[in-house]
Amino acid sequence: MVTPVERVTATPAALAFIGELRQRYGPLMFFQSGGCCDGSAPMCYADGDFNLSDTDVCLGRLDGTPFYMGQEQFAYWAHTQLIIDVVAGNGGMFSLDNGTGRRFLTRSRLFTDAESAQLREQTPG
């Protein structure tokens, strides 16, 4: 059996931080911001606190936490794997990481040709 290619992953530090926020706020969700106010920060919300649209795409789950982005932004980033990390600093104004002294950060890498071919065969999200 072939291991599925993940469109979004997280570093161990990010997974630990997600666990801390989940203990404090309950189930969570992420939305990859593409707006002017928070740049391209991954925004963390209590599950259901961000209104998704019919055009938002679920890229996958980080330790059970769904990760979404808008369809137009997904078309731009479809050739990359998003790697969610955590660094020192202030989070996005509406993100649950704000005020903790840490923030989520999106890193990325291009999929290999083999991974891209495999992704075409996989069912989205």
LONU-979231 format. One record per residue (C-alpha): residue number from 1; residue in three letters; chain; z, x, y. Coordinates in Angstrom, 3 decimals. Example, Ala and Ser with C-alpha at 12.3 -4.5 7.8 and 13.67 -1.06 7.14 Angstrom:
! residues 2
num, residu, chaine, z, x, y
1, ALA, A, 7.800, 12.300, -4.500
2, SER, A, 7.140, 13.670, -1.060
END
This chain:
! residues 125
num, residu, chaine, z, x, y
1, MET, A, 0.000, 0.000, 0.000
2, VAL, A, -0.935, 1.315, 3.448
3, THR, A, 1.801, 1.458, 6.084
4, PRO, A, 0.816, -0.717, 9.070
5, VAL, A, 0.108, 1.046, 12.350
6, GLU, A, 2.689, 0.043, 14.948
7, ARG, A, 1.486, -0.696, 18.469
8, VAL, A, 4.984, -0.203, 19.888
9, THR, A, 7.811, 2.035, 18.681
10, ALA, A, 11.086, 3.298, 20.135
11, THR, A, 12.961, 6.559, 20.155
12, PRO, A, 16.383, 6.690, 18.466
13, ALA, A, 18.002, 6.779, 21.942
14, ALA, A, 16.116, 3.640, 22.991
15, LEU, A, 17.065, 1.858, 19.756
16, ALA, A, 20.731, 2.716, 20.342
17, PHE, A, 20.504, 1.410, 23.932
18, ILE, A, 18.846, -1.792, 22.708
19, GLY, A, 21.789, -2.204, 20.329
20, GLU, A, 24.265, -1.791, 23.197
21, LEU, A, 22.470, -4.353, 25.336
22, ARG, A, 22.201, -6.755, 22.394
23, GLN, A, 25.983, -6.563, 21.892
24, ARG, A, 26.494, -7.433, 25.542
25, TYR, A, 23.774, -10.081, 26.024
26, GLY, A, 22.808, -11.367, 22.580
27, PRO, A, 19.188, -11.531, 21.363
28, LEU, A, 16.736, -9.701, 23.613
29, MET, A, 13.043, -9.538, 24.426
30, PHE, A, 10.825, -7.015, 26.225
31, PHE, A, 7.881, -7.499, 28.522
32, GLN, A, 5.784, -4.535, 29.606
33, SER, A, 5.601, -4.863, 33.368
34, GLY, A, 2.309, -4.223, 35.052
35, GLY, A, 3.349, -5.503, 38.453
36, CYS, A, 3.767, -3.889, 41.819
37, CYS, A, 7.560, -4.073, 42.058
38, ASP, A, 8.608, -2.303, 38.881
39, GLY, A, 5.460, -0.309, 38.186
40, SER, A, 4.827, -0.105, 34.479
41, ALA, A, 8.433, -0.283, 33.329
42, PRO, A, 9.334, -2.055, 30.090
43, MET, A, 11.530, -4.926, 31.225
44, CYS, A, 14.390, -6.057, 28.962
45, TYR, A, 15.578, -9.670, 29.166
46, ALA, A, 17.907, -11.941, 27.268
47, ASP, A, 15.676, -13.749, 24.773
48, GLY, A, 14.061, -16.700, 26.533
49, ASP, A, 14.892, -15.558, 30.086
50, PHE, A, 11.286, -14.526, 30.742
51, ASN, A, 8.635, -17.241, 30.599
52, LEU, A, 5.771, -16.118, 28.410
53, SER, A, 2.276, -17.507, 28.873
54, ASP, A, -0.305, -18.436, 26.262
55, THR, A, -2.146, -15.220, 27.096
56, ASP, A, 0.760, -12.840, 26.445
57, VAL, A, 0.468, -10.650, 23.347
58, CYS, A, 3.324, -9.659, 21.038
59, LEU, A, 2.782, -5.985, 20.223
60, GLY, A, 5.556, -5.831, 17.676
61, ARG, A, 9.327, -5.643, 17.364
62, LEU, A, 11.840, -2.940, 18.177
63, ASP, A, 14.755, -3.351, 15.788
64, GLY, A, 13.961, -7.073, 15.662
65, THR, A, 13.438, -7.410, 19.428
66, PRO, A, 9.967, -8.748, 20.324
67, PHE, A, 7.863, -6.725, 22.765
68, TYR, A, 5.153, -8.485, 24.824
69, MET, A, 2.531, -7.651, 27.404
70, GLY, A, -0.131, -9.644, 29.222
71, GLN, A, -3.528, -10.005, 27.579
72, GLU, A, -5.419, -8.227, 30.388
73, GLN, A, -3.019, -5.291, 30.316
74, PHE, A, -3.238, -5.232, 26.499
75, ALA, A, -7.026, -4.863, 26.731
76, TYR, A, -6.480, -1.752, 28.859
77, TRP, A, -3.766, -0.261, 26.588
78, ALA, A, -5.191, -1.352, 23.195
79, HIS, A, -6.156, 2.247, 22.308
80, THR, A, -2.596, 3.555, 22.748
81, GLN, A, 0.717, 3.343, 20.968
82, LEU, A, 3.583, 2.571, 23.324
83, ILE, A, 6.732, 4.610, 22.714
84, ILE, A, 9.797, 3.154, 24.397
85, ASP, A, 12.358, 5.728, 25.460
86, VAL, A, 15.503, 5.721, 27.599
87, VAL, A, 16.180, 8.106, 30.482
88, ALA, A, 18.735, 8.461, 33.270
89, GLY, A, 18.069, 6.310, 36.323
90, ASN, A, 17.993, 2.748, 37.600
91, GLY, A, 16.211, 0.054, 35.657
92, GLY, A, 13.897, -2.601, 36.991
93, MET, A, 15.510, -5.094, 39.347
94, PHE, A, 15.452, -7.952, 36.809
95, SER, A, 15.788, -5.888, 33.633
96, LEU, A, 19.097, -5.851, 31.742
97, ASP, A, 19.161, -2.047, 31.861
98, ASN, A, 19.584, -2.180, 35.660
99, GLY, A, 23.007, -0.951, 36.762
100, THR, A, 23.748, 0.967, 33.563
101, GLY, A, 22.662, 4.376, 34.858
102, ARG, A, 19.918, 4.398, 32.240
103, ARG, A, 16.505, 2.798, 32.117
104, PHE, A, 13.779, 2.176, 29.620
105, LEU, A, 10.590, 4.184, 30.006
106, THR, A, 7.211, 3.706, 28.368
107, ARG, A, 5.489, 6.771, 26.988
108, SER, A, 2.190, 6.541, 25.155
109, ARG, A, -0.184, 8.366, 22.892
110, LEU, A, -3.763, 7.655, 21.882
111, PHE, A, -4.298, 6.257, 18.413
112, THR, A, -6.213, 8.518, 16.069
113, ASP, A, -9.633, 7.368, 14.879
114, ALA, A, -8.101, 6.496, 11.493
115, GLU, A, -5.309, 4.471, 13.125
116, SER, A, -7.816, 2.644, 15.344
117, ALA, A, -9.875, 1.723, 12.278
118, GLN, A, -6.747, 0.512, 10.492
119, LEU, A, -5.687, -1.561, 13.519
120, ARG, A, -9.033, -3.383, 13.470
121, GLU, A, -8.169, -4.504, 9.919
122, GLN, A, -4.586, -5.583, 10.717
123, THR, A, -3.556, -9.009, 11.928
124, PRO, A, -2.485, -8.790, 15.593
125, GLY, A, 1.216, -8.899, 16.640
END
